[in-house]
């Protein structure tokens, strides 16, 4: 790669659209970048191998390859290009395309039509990572002599590749955070490493941990007492790397020395990466500075893991009510049924439908109808337990799974939900009621049977006058079959 000054760098743009490529070329040239444009995957690979740029900006669709995901996978397989920042230009904001790009190894994405300022900001962010890595390498070369400096740089680059590969392989954020903690401990020669996330209320949560004796791992998911974790509190207060070398008798156990450095996501202080030493001599001088450089480099991986998780969650949520959607429900149902069969357990299902919902839309309009759906979702969420998933299947139909529950118990739960809906009038509408059908796995046998029988029970509740709950019987009233 070239060595850009403080304001520029080299960008390779791969886009078959001449007009789109020309616009990108102009925007980045005006921002001070040296820009080269190619129109297909073959030309992009040739240019990358001949003289790697600082950043690759590629369209999702490229002649010569299925999509940019294939190009990303080829790039990540070549050691000389494995750390190259890749930004994908997607033709839309569809979740599937964005997730596919990130899973294939892209570092970021920009949707077309793009805002020029956003495009430049994304490229600038990628360039900051490139420059930080170079500055770190240069500093290490000055501070350490001969082979030891090269060895440290190689270790850190290998660590970054492992973290990037974990992000690209669609692992959960928790797996990424734990890997970062392990890599930090290994790089600094410490007994423990950790990743903490700052919460909106000013507290912190340990979201990833590694220790030589596994003692820290059990703390994952727990809030951190910032009165004891001074080093984390120092980073929260100052936004800069910090260290603590004398914990005394302040509940720190066997810790002798701790360092932590800030992680920033989208420009805000997201959390910290940290390391702990239990050795009497503690950590060498300057360890926090070295950790700070590494934290800057892994920030992008942490941001991508967090972003992809949020995008994946959005893909499984109903955008109106925030409940699980049909796709999420089908996945949950398959898992819950398989688990029940493995453990000889039961599983109940409740299908809920709003009575006369068409009348609400026709009388008050669809906007008020949407508010009814949102309010109903809130009331159902208050009745259901955390381990009982609720989904909106579409329109005015909802479904509720109750693990380790039989139909008789689920009937009582559904009655509570029905009463909660009918108890208070809905804004602008007044009284709203629901009907529900209930069954369990002992009757339904499998996922399809469970759904079919609950639906038949719902049909019976409607036939019996609505605003009621019915459990599937051998011959439910009004069975259309």
C-alpha positions, 0 to 999 in steps of 0.5 A: 500500500502507498503511504498517504499524507494526512489528507489523502490516500489511494482508493480503488473503485470497482463499478460497472456503471459508468455514470455511478463510477464517474460520480464516485470518482469526482466525489472522492477526488474532491475529497483529496483521494487518488482514485482509480476506477475499474469496471469488473472483478477481473480488472479489480483483482489485477489492480489489487495484486499489482499495487494494493490501494488503501481502500477498495470501494466496490459495487455489489454487482460486478461482471466476472463474479457472482457478486461483491461477496465473492470478490471479498472472499478472494481478497480475504484469502490472500495474505497481502490483501487480507487486511484491506478495508472493503466498502460495498456500494449496495443498490438498496438498503435491503437487510439481506444484501447488507448482511451478505456483504458483511458476512463475506468480509466487507468492512462497511457498506454505503447504499445507493443513491448515496449522500456524498458527505456520507461516502467520504465519511465512510472512506475517511473512517476506513483510512483512519484505521489504515493510518493508525495501523501504519503509525503503530507499526512505525512506532514499534519499529522505533521502540523495538530493535530488529526481529522483536519489532517485526515479531510484535507487528506480525502477532498483532496483524495475525490477531487482527486477521483472526478477529476479522475472520470471526466477524466475517463468519457470521459469529455472534457479537459475544463470540467476537467480544470473547475472541478480542479478549483472548487476543488482547491477553495473548498479545500483552502476555497477561493472565486475563483480557476483557471487553466491557460495554458502557450502558446508557445509564452510566454503568458498564457490562462485561460482554467478553472475557478470557483468563488463563484459569477461566475465572473471569469468563463466568463474569460475562454478562454481569454489570461491573462495579466501577468503584472497584474497576477503577481502570474502566471508570477512568476510561469512561471519565477521560476517553483515553487509555488508562492503567491501575497498578495498586488495587490494595484491598478494594475488592479486586481479588488477586489483580496487581495491574490493569490496563484499559483502552477506549473502543469507539463505535460511530464516533461515540465511546462504546466501551473498553478493551482491557487486560489484567495481570496477576503477577507481582511485577504487574504490566510493563510501562507503556502497555496501555499505549500499546493497548490503545493502538490495538483498541483503535484497530479492533473498534471496526470489527466490534462495530461490524459485529454489533451492526450485523447483529442489530441488522439481523435482529431487525430482519426478524422483527415486525417493523410496526409492533417490534415483535418477532415476525413470521420468519422469526416465529417459524425458526423459533417454532422449529427449535422449540419443537425439536427441543421438546421432542429431545427432552420429552417435554410439552409445548403449547401454542396460542393463536390470537386474532383481533375481533372485527379488525376490518371494521376498525380500519374501515371506520377509523382508518389504517393509521388508527388500526396500526396504533391498535396493533401496537397497543395490543402488542404492548398488552401481550408483552406485559402478560407473556413471560420472557421465555415465551416468544410472541410474534405477529404473523401478519395483519391482525394475527399473533402467535404465542409459544409457551415452552414446557406448558400444556394446553390447560395451563396455556388456556389460563394464560390466554384468558389473562391476555384476553382479559388484559385486552378487553379491560381498558378501551383503546385510544380513539377506538374504544373496546377491542377484543380478541379471540384465541385458539390453544393447543399443545404438542401432545395433540399437534405432534409436530410444528405443522400439526401444532399450528393447524390445531391451534388455528382450528381452535381459533376458528371455533372461538370465532364461531362461538361468538368471539371474545373468547378462548377455545382449546382444540378438541377432537371435533372443534366447532366449525371445523372446515375440514 
